[in-house]
Amino acid sequence: MKMGLKVLLMLLVFWGCWFACGNGGLELDFYRKNCPSAEMVVKEEMKRIMLNDISSAAAILRLAFHDCQVDGCDGSILLGNSNGLTTETSSEKNFGIRKLDVINEIKSSLETICPGTVSCADIIQLAARDAVYLTGGPYIQVLTGRRDAVSAYKEKADNQLPTADISVGEFIDIFQQKNISLEDGVALMGSHTLGISHCRNFKERLYPITDDTISPAFSVMLQMICSIPALSDIAFAQNDATTFSFDNQYFVDIQSGRGLLRIDSEIAADPRTQRYVVAFGQNTQHFFDRFSSGFLKLSNYKVLVGEEGEIRNDCRFTNS
């Protein structure tokens, strides 16, 4: 009996530490002692930025995902062309990535109260969490304690970021490599509920033959948007009907032939993913729960902690 009680207590301590101490060196409220207002500063800055430009929410969320895809969530995407580094944003696969200046604005605000304390990598993930929440999505308890990369390479972005015409099989492989379940991976695709996609990423579905998974009325509208040659690189369409709200409309739309990218249409039809698309389209809270789970797993991917990397003074440059 005593042995059983001892084992139970050990298990309770283990699980208690897992939740309190975080995962892979990350913690909830990592800055509670050395910069207790850090997360509030990020949130207030995101409120201010989004009041000026509501499209910032989609841009920051995409920035966070693209940072994590290349060697993990380490802020490498923010590094500019200096000190022999070649910026990841010069990769064609990062076309349309923007609002990097927003992260540096937030960093500057934090440097005035907690110099050399809060990493750029953490700011990206916290800002993305707030972008989701402030547009109507779930509030995600993001773990913090990431440190910043001291290197960045365009070639790594070229090799590790998915293409615009990624298949379901490739999509499944990407998330499996990050220990993200298929259901959570499909939920993460729901981030397409915010923002837009450029014609250059889906126009091959319109010309010379229209992809028959796109509804006829929707394809006509897209052809009109994308038909002006002079605007071919900047023309775009909304990802779903509620482009500034984080909701489950994306999953409703792709079931009715309104998916912009190939992967949008394919996950709605592929038997491996279709049931999750249907379930998320029917139940917003279920989508929010699985998105939160997937976001936490992705944001914890290959992070730098402890003495690894550095805490950059300026998100655009390494410290030396």
Secondary structure as UniProt FT lines:
FT   HELIX           2..21
FT   TURN            24..25
FT   STRAND          27..28
FT   TURN            29..34
FT   TURN            36..37
FT   HELIX           38..52
FT   TURN            54..55
FT   HELIX           56..69
FT   TURN            70..71
FT   HELIX           76..78
FT   TURN            83..84
FT   HELIX           88..90
FT   HELIX           92..94
FT   TURN            95..96
FT   HELIX           100..113
FT   TURN            115..117
FT   HELIX           120..134
FT   TURN            135..136
FT   STRAND          143..144
FT   STRAND          147..148
FT   HELIX           154..160
FT   TURN            164..165
FT   HELIX           168..177
FT   TURN            178..179
FT   HELIX           182..189
FT   HELIX           190..193
FT   STRAND          196..198
FT   HELIX           199..201
FT   HELIX           203..205
FT   TURN            212..213
FT   HELIX           216..226
FT   HELIX           229..231
FT   TURN            232..234
FT   STRAND          236..238
FT   TURN            241..244
FT   HELIX           249..255
FT   TURN            256..257
FT   HELIX           262..269
FT   TURN            271..273
FT   HELIX           274..282
FT   HELIX           284..299
FT   TURN            300..302
FT   TURN            306..307
FT   TURN            315..316
//
